[in-house]
Amino acid sequence: MPRLIAFTQRSIVFLNFGEADWPTLKRGLALLTHSYPDSSEWASRYLVVAYTMKDLEATKDALDTLKGNYSPRVISDPTFYQAASEWVENQLAGPTS
């Protein structure tokens, strides 16, 4: 059965990420992000889902695209953006001894 994820200001649509087809969703969000480079909204959505899925490559791609210019309509809490950025930095740094 096909599933729909919608991004609107009026309602919150819950997606069970355990049941999501992440590779397909990732490709779609990446395509929208890079097809509309002047819009921070698609990249912000991509970041939210990629970080939630703990996908390092996709989270880094979204952060690199946004360069700090995320959409407050999508990410209303700046600590979320900071947490995603720190997570990527920590993952890339690898284990510390």
N, CA, C and O atoms as a GROMACS GRO file, in nm:
protein
  388
    1MET      N    1   0.084  -0.117   0.000
    1MET     CA    2   0.000   0.000   0.000
    1MET      C    3   0.089   0.124   0.000
    1MET      O    4   0.179   0.135   0.084
    2PRO      N    5   0.066   0.219  -0.092
    2PRO     CA    6   0.148   0.340  -0.096
    2PRO      C    7   0.124   0.425   0.028
    2PRO      O    8   0.013   0.428   0.083
    3ARG      N    9   0.227   0.494   0.071
    3ARG     CA   10   0.216   0.583   0.186
    3ARG      C   11   0.248   0.724   0.140
    3ARG      O   12   0.322   0.744   0.043
    4LEU      N   13   0.192   0.819   0.208
    4LEU     CA   14   0.210   0.958   0.173
    4LEU      C   15   0.267   1.032   0.293
    4LEU      O   16   0.223   1.012   0.406
    5ILE      N   17   0.364   1.116   0.268
    5ILE     CA   18   0.414   1.206   0.371
    5ILE      C   19   0.389   1.346   0.319
    5ILE      O   20   0.426   1.379   0.206
    6ALA      N   21   0.327   1.428   0.401
    6ALA     CA   22   0.295   1.564   0.361
    6ALA      C   23   0.360   1.662   0.457
    6ALA      O   24   0.368   1.636   0.577
    7PHE      N   25   0.407   1.772   0.404
    7PHE     CA   26   0.467   1.876   0.484
    7PHE      C   27   0.379   2.000   0.472
    7PHE      O   28   0.376   2.064   0.367
    8THR      N   29   0.309   2.032   0.577
    8THR     CA   30   0.225   2.151   0.575
    8THR      C   31   0.241   2.225   0.706
    8THR      O   32   0.286   2.169   0.806
    9GLN      N   33   0.203   2.351   0.706
    9GLN     CA   34   0.206   2.431   0.826
    9GLN      C   35   0.085   2.403   0.914
    9GLN      O   36   0.090   2.425   1.035
   10ARG      N   37  -0.022   2.355   0.855
   10ARG     CA   38  -0.148   2.342   0.927
   10ARG      C   39  -0.158   2.216   1.010
   10ARG      O   40  -0.231   2.212   1.109
   11SER      N   41  -0.087   2.115   0.972
   11SER     CA   42  -0.100   1.991   1.048
   11SER      C   43   0.033   1.917   1.050
   11SER      O   44   0.120   1.939   0.967
   12ILE      N   45   0.044   1.830   1.148
   12ILE     CA   46   0.162   1.747   1.160
   12ILE      C   47   0.124   1.608   1.111
   12ILE      O   48   0.025   1.551   1.156
   13VAL      N   49   0.202   1.556   1.020
   13VAL     CA   50   0.177   1.422   0.969
   13VAL      C   51   0.284   1.332   1.028
   13VAL      O   52   0.403   1.352   1.006
   14PHE      N   53   0.240   1.233   1.103
   14PHE     CA   54   0.334   1.143   1.167
   14PHE      C   55   0.368   1.030   1.071
   14PHE      O   56   0.280   0.972   1.007
   15LEU      N   57   0.494   1.000   1.061
   15LEU     CA   58   0.543   0.893   0.976
   15LEU      C   59   0.616   0.795   1.065
   15LEU      O   60   0.706   0.834   1.140
   16ASN      N   61   0.579   0.671   1.058
   16ASN     CA   62   0.650   0.570   1.134
   16ASN      C   63   0.778   0.540   1.057
   16ASN      O   64   0.776   0.467   0.957
   17PHE      N   65   0.890   0.595   1.104
   17PHE     CA   66   1.015   0.581   1.031
   17PHE      C   67   1.062   0.436   1.024
   17PHE      O   68   1.140   0.400   0.936
   18GLY      N   69   1.015   0.354   1.116
   18GLY     CA   70   1.048   0.212   1.111
   18GLY      C   71   0.985   0.141   0.993
   18GLY      O   72   1.034   0.037   0.948
   19GLU      N   73   0.876   0.197   0.943
   19GLU     CA   74   0.806   0.138   0.830
   19GLU      C   75   0.835   0.211   0.699
   19GLU      O   76   0.789   0.169   0.592
   20ALA      N   77   0.909   0.319   0.705
   20ALA     CA   78   0.935   0.399   0.586
   20ALA      C   79   1.037   0.330   0.495
   20ALA      O   80   1.127   0.262   0.543
   21ASP      N   81   1.020   0.349   0.367
   21ASP     CA   82   1.118   0.302   0.269
   21ASP      C   83   1.221   0.415   0.256
   21ASP      O   84   1.212   0.498   0.166
   22TRP      N   85   1.318   0.414   0.347
   22TRP     CA   86   1.413   0.524   0.354
   22TRP      C   87   1.490   0.546   0.224
   22TRP      O   88   1.503   0.662   0.183
   23PRO      N   89   1.540   0.445   0.156
   23PRO     CA   90   1.613   0.473   0.032
   23PRO      C   91   1.530   0.550  -0.071
   23PRO      O   92   1.582   0.639  -0.138
   24THR      N   93   1.403   0.517  -0.083
   24THR     CA   94   1.316   0.587  -0.178
   24THR      C   95   1.287   0.729  -0.131
   24THR      O   96   1.295   0.823  -0.209
   25LEU      N   97   1.255   0.744  -0.004
   25LEU     CA   98   1.228   0.876   0.052
   25LEU      C   99   1.352   0.963   0.043
   25LEU      O  100   1.343   1.082   0.010
   26LYS      N  101   1.468   0.906   0.072
   26LYS     CA  102   1.595   0.979   0.064
   26LYS      C  103   1.620   1.030  -0.078
   26LYS      O  104   1.655   1.146  -0.097
   27ARG      N  105   1.603   0.942  -0.176
   27ARG     CA  106   1.624   0.985  -0.316
   27ARG      C  107   1.529   1.098  -0.354
   27ARG      O  108   1.569   1.194  -0.420
   28GLY      N  109   1.403   1.086  -0.312
   28GLY     CA  110   1.305   1.189  -0.345
   28GLY      C  111   1.336   1.322  -0.280
   28GLY      O  112   1.330   1.426  -0.346
   29LEU      N  113   1.370   1.320  -0.152
   29LEU     CA  114   1.403   1.445  -0.083
   29LEU      C  115   1.532   1.506  -0.138
   29LEU      O  116   1.541   1.628  -0.152
   30ALA      N  117   1.630   1.423  -0.168
   30ALA     CA  118   1.755   1.475  -0.227
   30ALA      C  119   1.727   1.538  -0.364
   30ALA      O  120   1.781   1.644  -0.396
   31LEU      N  121   1.644   1.473  -0.443
   31LEU     CA  122   1.610   1.526  -0.575
   31LEU      C  123   1.539   1.661  -0.562
   31LEU      O  124   1.573   1.756  -0.633
   32LEU      N  125   1.443   1.671  -0.472
   32LEU     CA  126   1.373   1.798  -0.452
   32LEU      C  127   1.468   1.905  -0.399
   32LEU      O  128   1.462   2.020  -0.442
   33THR      N  129   1.555   1.868  -0.307
   33THR     CA  130   1.652   1.962  -0.250
   33THR      C  131   1.742   2.020  -0.358
   33THR      O  132   1.764   2.141  -0.362
   34HIS      N  133   1.793   1.934  -0.444
   34HIS     CA  134   1.888   1.980  -0.546
   34HIS      C  135   1.818   2.037  -0.670
   34HIS      O  136   1.880   2.107  -0.749
   35SER      N  137   1.690   2.007  -0.687
   35SER     CA  138   1.614   2.064  -0.798
   35SER      C  139   1.570   2.207  -0.766
   35SER      O  140   1.547   2.287  -0.857
   36TYR      N  141   1.557   2.239  -0.638
   36TYR     CA  142   1.515   2.372  -0.594
   36TYR      C  143   1.620   2.429  -0.499
   36TYR      O  144   1.591   2.448  -0.380
   37PRO      N  145   1.740   2.458  -0.549
   37PRO     CA  146   1.849   2.501  -0.460
   37PRO      C  147   1.826   2.637  -0.393
   37PRO      O  148   1.890   2.667  -0.292
   38ASP      N  149   1.736   2.717  -0.446
   38ASP     CA  150   1.709   2.848  -0.386
   38ASP      C  151   1.608   2.840  -0.272
   38ASP      O  152   1.584   2.939  -0.202
   39SER      N  153   1.548   2.723  -0.254
   39SER     CA  154   1.451   2.704  -0.147
   39SER      C  155   1.516   2.631  -0.030
   39SER      O  156   1.569   2.521  -0.046
   40SER      N  157   1.511   2.692   0.087
   40SER     CA  158   1.567   2.624   0.204
   40SER      C  159   1.468   2.524   0.263
   40SER      O  160   1.504   2.444   0.348
   41GLU      N  161   1.344   2.529   0.218
   41GLU     CA  162   1.243   2.440   0.278
   41GLU      C  163   1.266   2.293   0.244
   41GLU      O  164   1.255   2.208   0.332
   42TRP      N  165   1.298   2.261   0.119
   42TRP     CA  166   1.320   2.120   0.085
   42TRP      C  167   1.445   2.067   0.155
   42TRP      O  168   1.445   1.954   0.205
   43ALA      N  169   1.550   2.146   0.157
   43ALA     CA  170   1.672   2.101   0.225
   43ALA      C  171   1.649   2.086   0.375
   43ALA      O  172   1.705   1.997   0.438
   44SER      N  173   1.567   2.173   0.433
   44SER     CA  174   1.534   2.161   0.575
   44SER      C  175   1.454   2.034   0.602
   44SER      O  176   1.478   1.966   0.702
   45ARG      N  177   1.361   2.003   0.515
   45ARG     CA  178   1.284   1.879   0.529
   45ARG      C  179   1.376   1.757   0.515
   45ARG      O  180   1.365   1.660   0.590
   46TYR      N  181   1.464   1.764   0.419
   46TYR     CA  182   1.562   1.656   0.396
   46TYR      C  183   1.646   1.636   0.522
   46TYR      O  184   1.670   1.523   0.564
   47LEU      N  185   1.690   1.747   0.582
   47LEU     CA  186   1.770   1.740   0.704
   47LEU      C  187   1.692   1.674   0.818
   47LEU      O  188   1.745   1.587   0.887
   48VAL      N  189   1.570   1.716   0.838
   48VAL     CA  190   1.489   1.661   0.948
   48VAL      C  191   1.477   1.510   0.936
   48VAL      O  192   1.497   1.438   1.034
   49VAL      N  193   1.444   1.463   0.817
   49VAL     CA  194   1.422   1.319   0.801
   49VAL      C  195   1.556   1.244   0.802
   49VAL      O  196   1.565   1.137   0.863
   50ALA      N  197   1.658   1.298   0.738
   50ALA     CA  198   1.788   1.232   0.734
   50ALA      C  199   1.848   1.218   0.873
   50ALA      O  200   1.900   1.112   0.909
   51TYR      N  201   1.840   1.324   0.952
   51TYR     CA  202   1.893   1.318   1.088
   51TYR      C  203   1.812   1.223   1.175
   51TYR      O  204   1.868   1.150   1.257
   52THR      N  205   1.682   1.224   1.158
   52THR     CA  206   1.596   1.131   1.231
   52THR      C  207   1.632   0.986   1.199
   52THR      O  208   1.630   0.900   1.286
   53MET      N  209   1.665   0.961   1.072
   53MET     CA  210   1.703   0.826   1.029
   53MET      C  211   1.849   0.796   1.062
   53MET      O  212   1.895   0.683   1.041
   54LYS      N  213   1.922   0.895   1.113
   54LYS     CA  214   2.066   0.880   1.145
   54LYS      C  215   2.145   0.835   1.022
   54LYS      O  216   2.229   0.745   1.030
   55ASP      N  217   2.117   0.899   0.910
   55ASP     CA  218   2.188   0.874   0.785
   55ASP      C  219   2.295   0.982   0.771
   55ASP      O  220   2.264   1.097   0.737
   56LEU      N  221   2.418   0.947   0.797
   56LEU     CA  222   2.527   1.044   0.798
   56LEU      C  223   2.542   1.114   0.663
   56LEU      O  224   2.549   1.237   0.657
   57GLU      N  225   2.547   1.037   0.555
   57GLU     CA  226   2.567   1.095   0.422
   57GLU      C  227   2.456   1.195   0.387
   57GLU      O  228   2.484   1.304   0.339
   58ALA      N  229   2.332   1.158   0.411
   58ALA     CA  230   2.219   1.244   0.376
   58ALA      C  231   2.212   1.366   0.468
   58ALA      O  232   2.182   1.477   0.423
   59THR      N  233   2.241   1.347   0.596
   59THR     CA  234   2.240   1.459   0.689
   59THR      C  235   2.347   1.560   0.651
   59THR      O  236   2.322   1.681   0.652
   60LYS      N  237   2.464   1.511   0.618
   60LYS     CA  238   2.574   1.600   0.576
   60LYS      C  239   2.537   1.673   0.446
   60LYS      O  240   2.564   1.792   0.432
   61ASP      N  241   2.476   1.601   0.352
   61ASP     CA  242   2.434   1.662   0.225
   61ASP      C  243   2.336   1.776   0.252
   61ASP      O  244   2.349   1.884   0.194
   62ALA      N  245   2.239   1.752   0.338
   62ALA     CA  246   2.141   1.857   0.369
   62ALA      C  247   2.207   1.976   0.438
   62ALA      O  248   2.179   2.091   0.404
   63LEU      N  249   2.293   1.950   0.534
   63LEU     CA  250   2.364   2.058   0.603
   63LEU      C  251   2.452   2.138   0.507
   63LEU      O  252   2.456   2.261   0.514
   64ASP      N  253   2.522   2.068   0.418
   64ASP     CA  254   2.608   2.135   0.320
   64ASP      C  255   2.526   2.223   0.226
   64ASP      O  256   2.571   2.329   0.184
   65THR      N  257   2.407   2.178   0.194
   65THR     CA  258   2.319   2.255   0.106
   65THR      C  259   2.266   2.378   0.179
   65THR      O  260   2.261   2.488   0.123
   66LEU      N  261   2.226   2.360   0.304
   66LEU     CA  262   2.167   2.470   0.381
   66LEU      C  263   2.269   2.576   0.422
   66LEU      O  264   2.238   2.695   0.422
   67LYS      N  265   2.389   2.534   0.459
   67LYS     CA  266   2.493   2.626   0.505
   67LYS      C  267   2.441   2.720   0.615
   67LYS      O  268   2.472   2.839   0.616
   68GLY      N  269   2.362   2.664   0.706
   68GLY     CA  270   2.309   2.742   0.818
   68GLY      C  271   2.181   2.817   0.789
   68GLY      O  272   2.121   2.874   0.880
   69ASN      N  273   2.138   2.818   0.664
   69ASN     CA  274   2.019   2.894   0.625
   69ASN      C  275   1.896   2.803   0.619
   69ASN      O  276   1.834   2.790   0.514
   70TYR      N  277   1.862   2.741   0.731
   70TYR     CA  278   1.747   2.651   0.733
   70TYR      C  279   1.616   2.731   0.740
   70TYR      O  280   1.615   2.849   0.776
   71SER      N  281   1.508   2.664   0.705
   71SER     CA  282   1.377   2.728   0.707
   71SER      C  283   1.316   2.717   0.846
   71SER      O  284   1.296   2.606   0.895
   72PRO      N  285   1.286   2.829   0.912
   72PRO     CA  286   1.222   2.824   1.043
   72PRO      C  287   1.078   2.772   1.034
   72PRO      O  288   1.020   2.736   1.136
   73ARG      N  289   1.022   2.770   0.915
   73ARG     CA  290   0.888   2.710   0.899
   73ARG      C  291   0.895   2.559   0.912
   73ARG      O  292   0.796   2.495   0.947
   74VAL      N  293   1.012   2.501   0.883
   74VAL     CA  294   1.029   2.356   0.892
   74VAL      C  295   1.099   2.319   1.022
   74VAL      O  296   1.058   2.226   1.092
   75ILE      N  297   1.205   2.391   1.054
   75ILE     CA  298   1.282   2.367   1.177
   75ILE      C  299   1.261   2.488   1.267
   75ILE      O  300   1.328   2.590   1.253
   76SER      N  301   1.168   2.476   1.359
   76SER     CA  302   1.134   2.590   1.444
   76SER      C  303   1.228   2.605   1.564
   76SER      O  304   1.233   2.711   1.627
   77ASP      N  305   1.300   2.498   1.596
   77ASP     CA  306   1.390   2.501   1.711
   77ASP      C  307   1.535   2.498   1.664
   77ASP      O  308   1.580   2.396   1.610
   78PRO      N  309   1.610   2.606   1.682
   78PRO     CA  310   1.748   2.611   1.636
   78PRO      C  311   1.837   2.504   1.698
   78PRO      O  312   1.940   2.468   1.640
   79THR      N  313   1.799   2.452   1.814
   79THR     CA  314   1.881   2.348   1.876
   79THR      C  315   1.877   2.219   1.795
   79THR      O  316   1.969   2.138   1.804
   80PHE      N  317   1.771   2.198   1.717
   80PHE     CA  318   1.766   2.080   1.631
   80PHE      C  319   1.876   2.089   1.525
   80PHE      O  320   1.948   1.992   1.502
   81TYR      N  321   1.887   2.205   1.462
   81TYR     CA  322   1.990   2.224   1.359
   81TYR      C  323   2.129   2.206   1.420
   81TYR      O  324   2.215   2.141   1.362
   82GLN      N  325   2.148   2.263   1.538
   82GLN     CA  326   2.278   2.252   1.606
   82GLN      C  327   2.308   2.107   1.640
   82GLN      O  328   2.422   2.061   1.624
   83ALA      N  329   2.208   2.034   1.688
   83ALA     CA  330   2.229   1.892   1.724
   83ALA      C  331   2.266   1.810   1.601
   83ALA      O  332   2.354   1.725   1.608
   84ALA      N  333   2.199   1.835   1.489
   84ALA     CA  334   2.231   1.763   1.366
   84ALA      C  335   2.373   1.795   1.321
   84ALA      O  336   2.448   1.705   1.281
   85SER      N  337   2.412   1.922   1.328
   85SER     CA  338   2.548   1.962   1.290
   85SER      C  339   2.653   1.896   1.379
   85SER      O  340   2.754   1.846   1.329
   86GLU      N  341   2.629   1.897   1.509
   86GLU     CA  342   2.724   1.836   1.602
   86GLU      C  343   2.733   1.685   1.581
   86GLU      O  344   2.841   1.627   1.590
   87TRP      N  345   2.620   1.621   1.552
   87TRP     CA  346   2.619   1.477   1.529
   87TRP      C  347   2.706   1.442   1.408
   87TRP      O  348   2.784   1.347   1.413
   88VAL      N  349   2.692   1.520   1.300
   88VAL     CA  350   2.774   1.495   1.180
   88VAL      C  351   2.921   1.515   1.212
   88VAL      O  352   3.004   1.432   1.175
   89GLU      N  353   2.956   1.623   1.281
   89GLU     CA  354   3.095   1.649   1.318
   89GLU      C  355   3.152   1.534   1.400
   89GLU      O  356   3.263   1.489   1.374
   90ASN      N  357   3.076   1.488   1.497
   90ASN     CA  358   3.121   1.378   1.583
   90ASN      C  359   3.137   1.249   1.505
   90ASN      O  360   3.233   1.175   1.528
   91GLN      N  361   3.046   1.220   1.415
   91GLN     CA  362   3.054   1.098   1.336
   91GLN      C  363   3.175   1.103   1.243
   91GLN      O  364   3.244   1.003   1.226
   92LEU      N  365   3.201   1.218   1.184
   92LEU     CA  366   3.315   1.231   1.092
   92LEU      C  367   3.449   1.228   1.166
   92LEU      O  368   3.550   1.184   1.111
   93ALA      N  369   3.447   1.276   1.290
   93ALA     CA  370   3.571   1.276   1.370
   93ALA      C  371   3.609   1.136   1.412
   93ALA      O  372   3.727   1.108   1.437
   94GLY      N  373   3.511   1.046   1.421
   94GLY     CA  374   3.539   0.909   1.461
   94GLY      C  375   3.558   0.898   1.610
   94GLY      O  376   3.543   0.996   1.683
   95PRO      N  377   3.591   0.779   1.655
   95PRO     CA  378   3.608   0.758   1.800
   95PRO      C  379   3.730   0.831   1.853
   95PRO      O  380   3.834   0.840   1.787
   96THR      N  381   3.714   0.883   1.974
   96THR     CA  382   3.828   0.950   2.038
   96THR      C  383   3.887   0.855   2.142
   96THR      O  384   3.816   0.775   2.203
   97SER      N  385   4.016   0.865   2.160
   97SER     CA  386   4.079   0.777   2.259
   97SER      C  387   4.113   0.851   2.385
   97SER      O  388   4.167   0.792   2.478
   0.00000   0.00000   0.00000
